[in-house]
Amino acid sequence: MTEVRQESWKDHSRLFLAAGVMILSPFQYGIDFGMIGGLQAMPGFLKIYGYQCPTSKCPGGWNIQTERQQLISSLMTLGAFISAGFAGVAANKLGRKACLWIACLVCTVANIIMMTTTHIGALYVGRLVIGLANGYFMTFSQLYIQESSTAKYRGLFLTGFQFFTSLGTLIGTIVDWATANRPDKSSYLIPLGLIYVVPFFISIGMWFIPESPRWLILQGRYAEGRDALEWLRPQGYDFEAEAAEIQAAIDKEKESSSGIGPLDMIKNPTDRRRTVLAVCAVTLQAASGAMFIIAYKAYFFKMAKVSDPFAMTNVLSTIGIIAILANSLIIIKFGRRRVLLMSGLIICGILQLIVAVVYDKKPGTKTTGTVIVALSCLYMFSYNGMIATYAWLAGGELPTQRLRSYTFGLAAAVGFAGAWLTTFTAPYFINPAALNWGPRYGYIWFPSCVIGALWVFFYLPEVKNRTLEEIDEMFEARLPARKFASYKCVGVINNLNAEARRSIEEEKEVQVFRSEKVAAETTISKE
């Protein structure tokens, strides 16, 4: 195989730079997701979009209609579902970087709408449009990371991806906390202003990094893909061999498959299996029940009569970041997707059950509030450390390269649909004007976590430290999930006969010659 040298992370400085630009995308998503729940507990926001309520029923004297609460939070997720679902079409034509530039532009337009209106309808439009941008941010940044990184660092980068999601959430909640007591519109306009910052830096940063090498090679632009690999890999790395292996894997897929399109995800039994696995892996995030805590934590704590709910949301977000940092220390050496996902789901399910039981027995007391905060911190530590990172990681590793943008786009879309369903229905359960369950909502998520853990045990394969081409080889061998970890790969090129190898080399030479010829003709025409 191509990865035989043992380089340090310093040797991969340019790869880390490219990944660093990409993981600003989840930072933007995290800011939005963490911020919006806090806005719905601010008097300055509720004076415009909510209504006055007796303090005996609504702590703080203000509340918001259940329907508005649902739509403000869930329309963003609905927008992300729509854009992620159609990501495959745009990805094949435009590439990863171009789609992210589009996301930056759409995000800016959405924020202008939200900051300049006091009409609930326009706010809904802004939330939907920013969701379209967030769907692209989360989908294409992960595709770029999956396709550009080495097998050794792929898990670490996806940990960084989740770290920046949580860091963005923390920044959003801290700014909410700092502005919550302002009596006017500035209480929520200041947090919204943060949304302009991240797209600006993403737009600038992408000028300095190459396009995804695997996408370039898939498009028949072998020379550009090889050059991108040369830029991303350390000096002395055999990027030529890696490029050849990527090309061989793509050629083999094209020979055994019918085409590249949405329906091809389910035509071939192997592709169908990989599609189902990717979709289910990403959906584990929603199955854990974390989305309602992340989206409504300030409101949730307020209704549970926790003292200083905004400060407690900051504590919760900080705990999540600590979990991700701890995870980054073990992901390269351990990083077992199956073990960590199963453990995380079981722990999160049990914690949700305990929270529900405690609140059911003694609702509204100071002791109960303290217990809920403590258990929620443990929950967030388990979710961020063992579920969030590995769900996205597994969902991005498992699709075939030929259909990766379609499959991962579908997986992200279904994941966003699960998040939307959670954020849309949660107000019915926790709002005093509706069912008023509050923390009893945990009764629903305990069985959901158990089902998720069982699915991981029986169906999710272990692909730690495997290149994307090795993963292709194992799926083509139709291995059961339990045999992936111990399987010895021989490599795509090694499986080819001499004639097929010569064909690949000749095709490479022709593609390089054509690229160099076009470049030379372009230079002459300019002169």
Secondary structure in CASP SS format (residue, H / E / C, confidence):
PFRMAT SS
TARGET T0000
AUTHOR 0000-0000-0000
METHOD secondary structure of the structure
MODEL  1
M C 1.00
T C 1.00
E C 1.00
V C 1.00
R C 1.00
Q C 1.00
E C 1.00
S C 1.00
W H 1.00
K H 1.00
D H 1.00
H H 1.00
S H 1.00
R H 1.00
L H 1.00
F H 1.00
L H 1.00
A H 1.00
A H 1.00
G H 1.00
V H 1.00
M H 1.00
I C 1.00
L H 1.00
S H 1.00
P H 1.00
F H 1.00
Q H 1.00
Y H 1.00
G H 1.00
I H 1.00
D H 1.00
F H 1.00
G H 1.00
M H 1.00
I H 1.00
G H 1.00
G H 1.00
L H 1.00
Q C 1.00
A C 1.00
M C 1.00
P H 1.00
G H 1.00
F H 1.00
L H 1.00
K H 1.00
I H 1.00
Y H 1.00
G C 1.00
Y E 1.00
Q E 1.00
C C 1.00
P C 1.00
T C 1.00
S C 1.00
K C 1.00
C C 1.00
P C 1.00
G C 1.00
G C 1.00
W E 1.00
N E 1.00
I C 1.00
Q C 1.00
T H 1.00
E H 1.00
R H 1.00
Q H 1.00
Q H 1.00
L H 1.00
I H 1.00
S H 1.00
S H 1.00
L H 1.00
M H 1.00
T H 1.00
L H 1.00
G H 1.00
A H 1.00
F H 1.00
I H 1.00
S H 1.00
A H 1.00
G H 1.00
F C 1.00
A H 1.00
G H 1.00
V H 1.00
A H 1.00
A H 1.00
N H 1.00
K H 1.00
L H 1.00
G C 1.00
R H 1.00
K H 1.00
A H 1.00
C H 1.00
L H 1.00
W H 1.00
I H 1.00
A H 1.00
C H 1.00
L H 1.00
V H 1.00
C H 1.00
T H 1.00
V H 1.00
A H 1.00
N H 1.00
I H 1.00
I H 1.00
M H 1.00
M H 1.00
T C 1.00
T C 1.00
T C 1.00
H C 1.00
I H 1.00
G H 1.00
A H 1.00
L H 1.00
Y H 1.00
V H 1.00
G H 1.00
R H 1.00
L H 1.00
V H 1.00
I H 1.00
G H 1.00
L H 1.00
A H 1.00
N H 1.00
G H 1.00
Y H 1.00
F H 1.00
M H 1.00
T H 1.00
F H 1.00
S H 1.00
Q H 1.00
L H 1.00
Y H 1.00
I H 1.00
Q H 1.00
E H 1.00
S H 1.00
S C 1.00
T C 1.00
A H 1.00
K H 1.00
Y H 1.00
R H 1.00
G H 1.00
L H 1.00
F H 1.00
L H 1.00
T H 1.00
G H 1.00
F H 1.00
Q H 1.00
F H 1.00
F H 1.00
T H 1.00
S H 1.00
L H 1.00
G H 1.00
T H 1.00
L H 1.00
I H 1.00
G H 1.00
T H 1.00
I H 1.00
V H 1.00
D H 1.00
W H 1.00
A H 1.00
T H 1.00
A C 1.00
N C 1.00
R C 1.00
P C 1.00
D C 1.00
K C 1.00
S H 1.00
S H 1.00
Y H 1.00
L H 1.00
I H 1.00
P H 1.00
L H 1.00
G H 1.00
L H 1.00
I H 1.00
Y H 1.00
V H 1.00
V H 1.00
P H 1.00
F H 1.00
F H 1.00
I H 1.00
S H 1.00
I H 1.00
G H 1.00
M H 1.00
W H 1.00
F H 1.00
I C 1.00
P C 1.00
E C 1.00
S C 1.00
P H 1.00
R H 1.00
W H 1.00
L H 1.00
I H 1.00
L H 1.00
Q C 1.00
G C 1.00
R C 1.00
Y H 1.00
A H 1.00
E H 1.00
G H 1.00
R H 1.00
D H 1.00
A H 1.00
L H 1.00
E H 1.00
W H 1.00
L H 1.00
R C 1.00
P C 1.00
Q C 1.00
G C 1.00
Y C 1.00
D C 1.00
F H 1.00
E H 1.00
A H 1.00
E H 1.00
A H 1.00
A H 1.00
E H 1.00
I H 1.00
Q H 1.00
A H 1.00
A H 1.00
I H 1.00
D H 1.00
K H 1.00
E H 1.00
K H 1.00
E H 1.00
S H 1.00
S C 1.00
S C 1.00
G C 1.00
I C 1.00
G C 1.00
P C 1.00
L C 1.00
D H 1.00
M H 1.00
I H 1.00
K H 1.00
N C 1.00
P H 1.00
T H 1.00
D H 1.00
R H 1.00
R H 1.00
R H 1.00
T H 1.00
V H 1.00
L H 1.00
A H 1.00
V H 1.00
C H 1.00
A H 1.00
V H 1.00
T H 1.00
L H 1.00
Q H 1.00
A H 1.00
A H 1.00
S C 1.00
G C 1.00
A H 1.00
M H 1.00
F H 1.00
I H 1.00
I H 1.00
A H 1.00
Y H 1.00
K H 1.00
A H 1.00
Y H 1.00
F H 1.00
F H 1.00
K H 1.00
M H 1.00
A C 1.00
K C 1.00
V C 1.00
S C 1.00
D C 1.00
P H 1.00
F H 1.00
A H 1.00
M H 1.00
T H 1.00
N H 1.00
V H 1.00
L H 1.00
S H 1.00
T H 1.00
I H 1.00
G H 1.00
I H 1.00
I H 1.00
A H 1.00
I H 1.00
L H 1.00
A H 1.00
N H 1.00
S H 1.00
L H 1.00
I H 1.00
I C 1.00
I C 1.00
K C 1.00
F C 1.00
G C 1.00
R C 1.00
R H 1.00
R H 1.00
V H 1.00
L H 1.00
L H 1.00
M H 1.00
S H 1.00
G H 1.00
L H 1.00
I H 1.00
I H 1.00
C H 1.00
G H 1.00
I H 1.00
L H 1.00
Q H 1.00
L H 1.00
I H 1.00
V H 1.00
A H 1.00
V H 1.00
V H 1.00
Y H 1.00
D H 1.00
K H 1.00
K C 1.00
P C 1.00
G C 1.00
T C 1.00
K H 1.00
T H 1.00
T H 1.00
G H 1.00
T H 1.00
V H 1.00
I H 1.00
V H 1.00
A H 1.00
L H 1.00
S H 1.00
C H 1.00
L H 1.00
Y H 1.00
M H 1.00
F H 1.00
S H 1.00
Y H 1.00
N H 1.00
G H 1.00
M H 1.00
I H 1.00
A H 1.00
T H 1.00
Y H 1.00
A H 1.00
W H 1.00
L H 1.00
A H 1.00
G H 1.00
G H 1.00
E H 1.00
L C 1.00
P C 1.00
T C 1.00
Q H 1.00
R H 1.00
L H 1.00
R H 1.00
S H 1.00
Y H 1.00
T H 1.00
F H 1.00
G H 1.00
L H 1.00
A H 1.00
A H 1.00
A H 1.00
V H 1.00
G H 1.00
F H 1.00
A H 1.00
G H 1.00
A H 1.00
W H 1.00
L H 1.00
T H 1.00
T H 1.00
F H 1.00
T H 1.00
A H 1.00
P H 1.00
Y H 1.00
F H 1.00
I H 1.00
N C 1.00
P C 1.00
A C 1.00
A C 1.00
L C 1.00
N C 1.00
W C 1.00
G H 1.00
P H 1.00
R H 1.00
Y H 1.00
G H 1.00
Y H 1.00
I H 1.00
W H 1.00
F H 1.00
P H 1.00
S H 1.00
C H 1.00
V H 1.00
I H 1.00
G H 1.00
A H 1.00
L H 1.00
W H 1.00
V H 1.00
F H 1.00
F H 1.00
Y H 1.00
L C 1.00
P C 1.00
E C 1.00
V C 1.00
K C 1.00
N C 1.00
R C 1.00
T C 1.00
L H 1.00
E H 1.00
E H 1.00
I H 1.00
D H 1.00
E H 1.00
M H 1.00
F H 1.00
E H 1.00
A C 1.00
R C 1.00
L C 1.00
P C 1.00
A H 1.00
R H 1.00
K H 1.00
F C 1.00
A C 1.00
S C 1.00
Y C 1.00
K C 1.00
C C 1.00
V C 1.00
G C 1.00
V C 1.00
I H 1.00
N H 1.00
N H 1.00
L C 1.00
N C 1.00
A H 1.00
E H 1.00
A H 1.00
R H 1.00
R H 1.00
S H 1.00
I H 1.00
E H 1.00
E H 1.00
E H 1.00
K H 1.00
E H 1.00
V H 1.00
Q H 1.00
V H 1.00
F H 1.00
R H 1.00
S H 1.00
E H 1.00
K H 1.00
V H 1.00
A H 1.00
A H 1.00
E H 1.00
T H 1.00
T H 1.00
I H 1.00
S H 1.00
K H 1.00
E C 1.00
END
